Amino acid sequence: SFLFLAAFFVAAGRSRDERLHMAGVVWLSGSAPPGVARALRSTVSVQCAVALVAAAVRPFSAVAFGILAPVFGLGCLAWYGARHGTFPAILTGQGAPVADGSARASEAPDAARVEPRRRGDESRDETADPDDFDQLFRRRKGMRR
């Protein structure tokens, strides 16, 4: 449980610069070298199998609490994914972050340079922002400002 908590805080810190996903952090899906991911996943699988067999053999004893043993392996997976996993960088309005963490505006694609829509700005094209709820409402009702 401690490893899960530590992995959560490390992943939260990295999420400002990189596009993390839960499958990549917890199960190392596409974020770790295949050999490392295979080794860590197989140890968790073995822990799960042994815990299930032990709990099935002696279901109403202290051995049944062994079903919690894979939590340590899952915590190790999450820690590795949060600490050493590779994820794509987040594109910002100022430019794409590069490997050293700095941003260069000259290297950013034009699609990454998006200015926020301001209310009352009539000079912008009405179709420019499909996520604007007010704009969608006006289109559906046939209303204009």
Sequence and secondary structure as in RCSB ss.txt:
>XXXX:A:sequence
SFLFLAAFFVAAGRSRDERLHMAGVVWLSGSAPPGVARALRSTVSVQCAVALVAAAVRPFSAVAFGILAPVFGLG
CLAWYGARHGTFPAILTGQGAPVADGSARASEAPDAARVEPRRRGDESRDETADPDDFDQLFRRRKGMRR
>XXXX:A:secstr
 HHHHHHHHHHHHHTTTB   HHHHHS TTTS HHHHHHHHHHHHHHHHHHHHHHHHSTTSGGGGGGGTHHHHHH
HHHHHHHHH    B  BTTBEE TTS EEGGGS GGG      TT TTS TTS TT HHHHHHHHHT   
